[in-house]
Amino acid sequence: MTQSRRARLARLNIIQNAQDAVLIGIGVLLAALGLKAFLLPNGFLDGGVTGISLLTNRLTGWSISVLIIIINAPFIWLAYKQLSRLFTLKTIVAIVGLALALALIKVPVITQDKLLIAIFGGFFLGAGIGMSIRGGAVLDGTEVLALWISRKTVLSIGEVIMYFNVVIFSVAAILINVETALYAMLTYLSASKTVDFVIQGFEEYIALTVISPRSELIRKTLTLKLKKGVTVFKGKSGFGKRGEVDNEIEIIYTVVTRLEVHKVIDEIEKIDEKAFIVQHNINDTRGGMIKRRAGAH
């Protein structure tokens, strides 16, 4: 590797890490706003690990900052096992940052209208989670758990999250009341839709089509370094800067989870910053290297 290429990669890493830090910081502040200005002072709940923390806080009075760290701890360990050290480190920073923001930042209660609390509390919380995902981290460990379960079973990530939240809302209905559980469902719907909007409509899986003159190195990086399955198509260029062209090219196609797409694109851009990358939303996949069917070995 030439010195100029090493310098370019170092510069790209610095820029990318700075961008990620800003996105995670914004995400932490937005999530803290949703919790402190809307949900916490009014005793509202949400889904996921955040919902468990809010429910435990309401029933016991324990510090929400401490609960968020403790309850997320097993999911952080799963992230370390299933994803990467960098993702895990960013997630730890994001979750600890959220806990500190909840403990130190003072936010006035904006409204006591239950409908506004559910909608806008969910909106700000979802915006915070979405920004953190764009920065390469998560504020709620539910998706990490869902990714792990989906790889062990035939359930999709969306199905695991849905069942997980059904349990939380059912417990809230039993231990508190049905009205609280219903508002928690509304809060969760608002948050989940906002997450989808903030991260530009990402579904559980993202298909990437990559066109680059350095396709062979990209293929090796995806398969050997990132352990991703790829398909290579033979194609021809149709039009270039100098008009019509007829060059043979290799087109790389791979499918990754939405938690992994950020890292995969970063690796591709380190090899070819001008690579043409197309993202396709996918609701679910079967077979291949994404996950195995029940009974497969």
N, C-alpha and C positions, 0 to 999 in steps of 0.2 A: 504494500500500500504506500503510495507516494505521500510526501509531507503535506502537499496542498490538499490532498483528499482527507488526511487525518485532521487537518485544521478545519476543513469544511464540516466534517462529521462532529467535531467538538463544538463548533459554532451552532450547528443544528440542535445538538443536545442541550446546550445552554438555553437557546431560544425556546425549545419545546418544554423544558422543565420550568422555565419562568412562566410560560403560558399556562401550564398545568397548575402551578402554584396559585396564579391569579384566579383561575376558574374554581379551584377548590376553596380558596378564601372567600370568594363571592358566594359559593354554594353554602358554606358554613354560616355566613351572615344571614342569608335568606332563610335557611332552615331555622336558625335561632329566632328570627323575627316571627316566623309562622308559629313557633312553639310558645314564645314568651308573650307575644302581643295578642294571640288568639286562643290557642288550645289549652295551655297550662292553666292560666288564671280562671278559665271557665270549666275546667274538669272534662274537656273533650278528649276523645281517643282517636287513634289512627290505626292502620294496619301495620304488619311487619314487626320488626324488632322495636321500632319506635313506638308502635302501639302497645307492645308488651311493657316497655318502660313506662309509658304513660299510665297504663292500667295498674302496674305495681305501685307507681307513685301515688295514684289516687287511693288505693286500698291501704297502703302502709305509711304514706307520708315521707318515705325515704327520698333523698336527693335525686332529682332527675339526672343530674350530671354524672353521679356515681353509677346509677342504673344503666345509663346508655353505654358506658365503658364496660361494665361487668357483663351485661347481657350480650353485647356484641363480641366479647372475647372469643367464644367458641367459633364464631363465624370468621373472625380474623385468622384463627388457626387454620380453618378450612381453606381460606383464601391463599394462605401460604402453601398449603399442600396442593391445591388445584390450579392455581394461576401462577403468580410469580412473586419474587421478593420485592420488586419495585412496586407492583400493585398493592401488595400487603403493606409496605411502608407508607405509601400514599394514603391508604385507607386508615391506618393507625393515626397518622397526622390529622386527617379529616375528622375522625371520630373524637379524638382528644381535643381538637380545636372546637368542635361543637359543644363538648362538655364544658370547656372553659368559657365559651361565649355565653352559655346558659347560666353559668355561675357568676360571671363578672359583669355582663352587659345588662343595664337597666332599660327596659322597654315599657312604655305606658300601655295599658289595656286600651285597645282601639274601639271595640264594640262589645256589647253584650247580647246582640241579636243572634240567636242560635243559628239561623240560616247563613248569615254572613260569616259567623265564626267557622262553620263547617266548610264553606266554599273557599274563603280567602285564607283560612288557616291551612287547608289542604293545598291551596295554590302556592303559597310561599314555601311550604315544606317541600312540595314536589319540585318547585323551581330550584331549591337548594340541592336536592338529591340529583336532579338532572344536570346541573352545572358541575357537581362533583364527579359524576360519571364521565362527562366530557373532559374533565381534568385527569381521568384515569384512576378514580377512586370511588368508593361508595360510602354513604353515610348510614346505610341500613344494610345489615348483613343478610337479609332475606334472600336476595338474588344469588348470593354466593351459595347459600344452602340449597336453593332451587337448582342451581347449576350442578352441584354435587349429586343431588338425588336424581336429576334427569339423566346423568351419565350412568347411574346404577340401575335405572328402571326404564320403562317405556313412557313415563310421564314427561310432558313437555315442561319447560320452565314456567310458562304461564299457568299451567294446571297446578303445579306445586305451590306457587304463590297464592293461587285462589284457595286451595284447600287449607293452607297455613292460616290465611286470614279468616276463613270460615270458622276455624277453631277459636281464634282470638275474639271474634264478634260474638260467638256463642257463649264463651266464658263471660264476656262483659254483660251480656243479657241476663245471665244467671246470677252473677255476683253483684251487679249494680241494678240495671233495669233495661227493659227492651228499648226505651226511647234513646238511652245513651248508645246502645249498640247500633241503632238505626242511624243516628247522627255520625257515629264512627264510620259506618259504611259510606255515607255521603262524603265525609272528609277524605276517606281513602280514594274514592272515585275521582274527586277533584285533584288530589295529589298525583294519582297514577296518570291521568290525562295530561297534567302539566308536565310530568316527567317525559312523556312521549313527545310533547310539543317542543320542550327545551332541547332534547337531543335529536331533534329533526326527524321524529317519527321512527326511530329505530325499533325494530321488533326484536324478538328473542334471538333471532339469527340474522346475520348479515352476509350476503354473498358478495365477494369482491372479484371483479374482472380487471386484470392488470395487463396493460400493453406497454412494453418497454424494450428497447434494444438490448438491455441487460437482463433479459428474461431468465436466462439459465442461472445466473447468480441469485436472482430473486427466488427462483424455484428451490434452489439448494438451501437458501436461508429459511424459507417457509417450512420445508420438509425436515431438514437436519437440525436447525436451531430452534424453531418454534414448534416442531412436531405436528405440523398441519398437513392434512391431505390436500393434494392439488390435482387438477386436471389440466393438461396442456393441449390446447387446440392449435392446429396449423391454420394460418390465415394469410391474407395478402393486404398490403396497404392499398388504400383506394385513392387518397389525395393527400398531398403534403404541401409544404411551403412553396415548392417550385412547380406546383400543378399536379397532374396525374402521375402516380407512381405505381409500380407493380412489383414491390419487394415482398418476399415471403417473411412472415413474422410468426412468433409464437405468442399465443394468448393464454395467460394463466388464469385459472378459475379456482377459487377456494371459498369455503363457508366457515365462518367463525361465529362465536357468540358475541353479543353486543358488548360484553365486558372486555373482550379480547381485541375488538376491531381497532381500538386506539393504538395498541401496541403494534399490531400487524402493519398498519399504515406507516407508523413511525419507522419500522424496520425497512419497509419498501422505499421510503423517501431517503433513507440513509444511503441506499444503493443508487437510486436514480430519483433525484428531486423533481424531475420533469416527467416521471412515469404517469401515464394516463390510467386513472383508477376510477372504476364505476362501481357504486354500491347499490345493491338490490335488497330490499326488505323481504324477508322470508318468515312466514308464520311458524314453520316447524320443519324438521328434517327426520328422515329415518335411515338407519344403516350407516355405512361408511365409517369415518373416524370421528364423527361428531358424538354419537352415542350408540350403544349397542341395544338390540332388542333383548327382551327377557329370555334368558336361557342361552344367549350367545356367548361364545368363548373366544 
